[in-house]
Amino acid sequence: MSFINFARKEIAFKIVYYGPALCGKTTNLEQIHAAIVPESRGEMTVLSTQADRTLFFDFLPLKSEIIKGFTSKFQLYTVPGQTIYRETRKLVLRNVDGVVFVADSQWEKMEENAESFQDLIDNLAEQSVSIDKIPYMLQFNKRDLSNVAPAHYMDFMLNQRETRVPTMESVACNCLGVFETLNIMAKMILAAFMKENNMAMADVPDDVCL
């Protein structure tokens, strides 16, 4: 849920990158952090284990002047993909404004993708939130590998909800599709916020988070 600070004229939005272990969630945030000028981003916290690069979450606030009269801040988080960290994923999902589901494109990861996506649906439902009622999109990552499933197959497998959502093919380690994903997600969140609050929005550039 977005947080509005009227005294400072700021609106904070929370984006969570979700997906199976080692699918590229943390890599997305690392690429964004490296490319953003220091004045527009905060420090990134990474807590890791040997089994999974993200134990708890990554936090990367980005500033953007989009809504007239307010500074928009996007707080980026990832969740640990391993099954044993389900309670941690629930915690990170609290008050989320939008979700980027990062799917691993390798054929042998299709079952893990499906299980992780269902885990996302279930964890949101436990907080009385329907995934169909919040902005979310799909990122098909690791498209540079040789053993990847076709994008149309992944779309068929993961994009069968009440309303079809945007998808983006990516190679996060090379920053391909990373900012495109973030910009689509940010625009979706802003559009939902504007509709709910009937607020005026400035012209939105292609790179809303830069």
Order of alpha helices (4+ residues) and beta strands (2+ residues): beta-beta-alpha-beta-beta-alpha-beta-alpha-beta-alpha-beta-alpha
